[in-house]
Amino acid sequence: MSERTRNPQGKPGRSDKKVIRAARIIAAAERILITGKGELEMGQVAEKAGVSVGLAYHYFGSKSGMLGAIIDAFYDRYNHVVNQYLDPDIQWAVREKQRLHAAVNFLYNDPMAPIILGRMAGSNQVAAIEAARQEEMIEMAIRNIKSGIRRQHIGAHIDPQIAGAAIVGAMRQSLMHAMKMEPRPSAKVLTHQIWGLIAGALDLR
């Protein structure tokens, strides 16, 4: 029987159990980071997850590997939101403002957002993964802007590569700053202000 298959009774196979245990370890590590209780040592995470330290090392190799998995899981959740299907027949600006609002809501509500984009933002581990993820987001923005130009919702004089990089960078800095503010601006207000930056970069009328 393949590791990826289930047995005739429908019970999880070995591969499924590995995924479940790894997810449990990541969830335990996230809880420690969210509560701020502890320095995220492998022993502490394993105890909270109810697994052996050896198993935690087996899955992630090191504390650095586990942090990388946590950061990747966060960006996977974020990408799931920003890449969601939206009706392509909606006017480009209306559709993309909806996408922006969904992204802001996600970052305001995911408890890992202020940690990864806040107190962990300066770490080498986060910086390396973020650099790759930022490139992905810039490429997505470029494709999106090109789509708007083809549909004549964005002027042909706009350079998609420059505008895409500028928008992603401005969004990141605006969101990071907003999440540190006390009190935070509402998601609606923040979306409106960031959209103003996007509209300016794309010369939207």
C-alpha positions in Angstrom: 0.0 0.0 0.0 1.3 3.5 -0.9 2.1 5.8 2.0 -0.3 8.3 0.3 -3.3 5.9 0.3 -5.9 5.2 3.0 -6.7 1.8 4.2 -10.1 0.2 3.4 -11.6 1.4 6.6 -10.8 5.0 5.6 -8.3 5.5 8.4 -5.4 7.8 7.8 -2.3 6.2 6.3 1.3 6.8 7.3 1.6 9.9 5.2 -1.5 11.4 6.6 -0.3 10.8 10.1 3.0 12.6 9.4 1.1 15.6 8.0 -1.1 15.7 11.1 1.8 15.4 13.5 3.8 18.1 11.7 0.8 20.4 11.8 0.3 19.8 15.5 4.0 20.7 16.1 3.6 23.9 14.0 0.4 24.8 15.9 2.2 24.3 19.2 5.1 26.5 18.1 2.6 29.2 16.9 0.8 29.2 20.3 4.1 29.8 22.1 5.0 32.7 19.7 1.5 34.2 20.0 1.5 34.1 23.8 5.1 35.3 24.0 5.8 32.6 26.7 9.1 31.1 25.8 11.9 31.3 23.3 10.6 28.6 21.0 13.0 25.9 22.0 12.4 22.5 20.4 11.9 20.8 23.8 9.2 23.3 24.8 7.4 23.0 21.4 7.5 19.2 21.6 6.1 19.2 25.1 3.3 21.5 24.1 2.5 19.4 21.0 2.6 16.1 23.0 5.4 14.6 20.9 9.0 13.6 21.6 11.8 16.1 21.0 13.3 13.6 18.6 10.1 13.6 16.5 10.2 17.4 16.3 13.8 17.3 15.0 12.9 14.4 12.6 10.2 16.6 10.9 12.0 19.9 10.9 15.7 19.2 11.4 16.3 22.2 13.6 14.7 25.2 15.3 15.5 27.2 12.1 13.7 24.6 10.0 10.7 24.8 12.2 10.6 28.6 12.0 10.8 28.4 8.3 7.8 26.0 8.2 5.9 28.4 10.4 6.7 31.4 8.1 5.9 29.4 5.0 2.5 28.3 6.5 1.6 31.9 7.2 2.4 33.0 3.7 0.5 30.1 2.2 -2.6 31.3 4.2 -2.0 34.8 2.9 -1.6 33.7 -0.7 -4.8 31.6 -0.4 -6.6 34.9 0.4 -5.0 37.2 -2.1 -5.1 34.6 -4.9 -8.8 33.8 -4.4 -11.0 33.8 -7.5 -12.8 37.0 -8.2 -15.2 37.6 -11.1 -13.0 38.7 -14.0 -15.9 40.6 -15.5 -15.9 43.1 -12.6 -14.2 46.3 -13.3 -10.5 45.9 -12.6 -10.3 48.6 -9.9 -13.4 47.4 -8.1 -12.1 43.8 -8.1 -8.6 44.6 -6.9 -9.9 46.8 -4.1 -12.0 43.9 -2.9 -8.8 41.7 -3.0 -6.9 44.4 -1.1 -9.6 44.6 1.6 -9.5 40.8 1.9 -5.7 40.9 2.4 -6.0 43.6 5.1 -8.7 41.7 6.9 -6.6 38.5 6.8 -3.5 40.3 8.3 -5.6 42.0 10.9 -7.2 38.7 12.0 -4.4 36.1 11.7 -2.6 36.1 15.1 0.8 35.3 13.4 0.7 38.4 11.2 2.0 40.9 13.9 4.6 38.4 14.9 6.0 37.6 11.5 5.7 41.1 10.1 6.5 42.7 13.5 8.9 41.4 16.1 10.3 38.6 13.8 10.6 40.8 10.7 14.3 41.7 11.3 15.5 38.1 11.7 17.6 36.5 9.0 15.2 33.5 8.9 12.2 35.7 8.1 14.1 38.0 5.8 15.3 35.1 3.6 11.8 33.6 3.2 10.2 37.0 2.8 12.5 38.0 0.0 11.4 35.0 -2.0 7.7 35.5 -1.1 8.0 39.2 -2.0 9.3 38.3 -5.5 6.3 36.0 -5.9 3.9 38.8 -4.9 5.6 41.3 -7.3 5.3 38.8 -10.2 1.6 38.4 -9.3 1.1 42.1 -9.2 2.9 42.5 -12.6 0.6 39.9 -14.2 -2.4 41.6 -12.6 -1.5 45.0 -13.9 -0.8 43.6 -17.4 -4.3 42.2 -17.3 -5.7 45.6 -16.4 -3.8 47.2 -19.3 -5.1 44.6 -21.8 -8.7 45.3 -20.6 -8.0 49.1 -21.0 -8.7 49.7 -17.3 -5.1 50.9 -16.8 -3.3 53.2 -19.1 -0.8 51.7 -21.6 1.8 54.2 -20.4 2.1 52.4 -17.0 5.2 50.1 -16.7 3.8 46.9 -15.0 7.2 45.9 -13.5 7.9 49.3 -11.9 4.4 49.7 -10.7 4.1 46.2 -9.4 7.3 46.4 -7.4 6.3 49.9 -6.0 2.8 48.7 -5.0 4.0 45.6 -3.2 6.6 47.5 -1.4 4.3 50.3 -0.3 1.6 47.8 0.8 4.1 45.9 2.9 5.4 49.0 4.7 2.0 50.4 5.2 0.6 47.2 6.7 3.6 46.7 8.9 3.3 50.2 10.3 -0.5 50.0 10.8 -0.2 46.8 12.8 2.1 48.5 15.3 -0.2 51.5 15.8 -2.3 51.9 18.9 -5.1 52.0 18.1 -4.9 50.5 14.7 -6.8 52.1 11.9 -9.8 50.1 10.9 -9.5 47.7 8.0 -11.8 49.9 6.0 -9.7 53.0 6.6 -6.4 51.2 5.9 -7.8 49.7 2.7 -8.9 53.1 1.5 -5.5 54.7 2.2 -3.5 51.9 0.6 -5.8 51.9 -2.4 -5.1 55.6 -2.8 -1.4 54.7 -3.1 -2.2 52.0 -5.7 -4.5 54.3 -7.7 -1.8 56.9 -7.8 0.9 54.4 -8.9 -1.4 53.2 -11.7 -2.7 56.7 -12.6 -6.3 55.5 -12.2 -9.0 58.0 -12.8 
